[in-house]
Amino acid sequence: MRKTIIALSVLLGLVTGCAPEVGSPEWCKKMKTKPNGEWTMNEAKDYASHCLFK
């Protein structure tokens, strides 16, 4: 049981560690390809401030 929890924690860390940083050019490209209906309010705000109004 303990090994499973540790393995899941490591996997979660790897997955979140691979996401581009908010405001980076990679993140802006990713958000551009994501359908606008799937954006959260925070993503829309961050996109506007980091990608549109640099």
C-alpha positions as CSV (number, residue, x, y, z in Angstrom):
1,M,0.0,0.0,0.0
2,R,2.8,2.4,0.9
3,K,4.7,1.6,-2.3
4,T,1.5,2.4,-4.3
5,I,1.1,5.8,-2.7
6,I,4.8,6.6,-3.3
7,A,4.6,5.5,-6.9
8,L,1.5,7.6,-7.5
9,S,3.1,10.6,-5.9
10,V,6.1,10.3,-8.1
11,L,4.0,9.9,-11.2
12,L,1.9,13.0,-10.3
13,G,5.2,15.0,-9.8
14,L,6.4,13.9,-13.2
15,V,3.2,14.8,-15.0
16,T,2.9,18.2,-13.4
17,G,6.6,18.9,-13.8
18,C,6.2,18.6,-17.6
19,A,3.6,21.2,-18.0
20,P,4.9,24.5,-19.4
21,E,5.0,27.5,-17.0
22,V,2.1,29.9,-17.2
23,G,3.1,32.8,-19.5
24,S,5.9,31.0,-21.3
25,P,5.8,30.9,-25.1
26,E,5.1,27.1,-24.9
27,W,2.1,27.7,-22.6
28,C,0.8,30.4,-24.9
29,K,1.0,28.0,-27.9
30,K,-0.7,25.3,-25.9
31,M,-3.6,27.6,-24.9
32,K,-4.0,28.9,-28.5
33,T,-4.7,25.3,-29.6
34,K,-7.0,24.5,-26.7
35,P,-10.7,25.3,-27.4
36,N,-11.8,28.5,-25.8
37,G,-14.8,26.8,-24.2
38,E,-12.5,24.6,-22.1
39,W,-10.5,27.5,-20.6
40,T,-11.0,28.4,-17.0
41,M,-11.4,32.0,-15.9
42,N,-7.8,32.0,-14.5
43,E,-6.4,30.6,-17.8
44,A,-8.2,33.3,-19.8
45,K,-6.9,36.0,-17.5
46,D,-3.4,34.7,-17.6
47,Y,-3.5,34.3,-21.4
48,A,-4.7,37.8,-21.8
49,S,-2.0,39.3,-19.5
50,H,0.9,37.1,-20.6
51,C,0.2,36.4,-24.3
52,L,-1.9,39.3,-25.6
53,F,-0.7,42.3,-23.6
54,K,3.0,41.7,-23.2
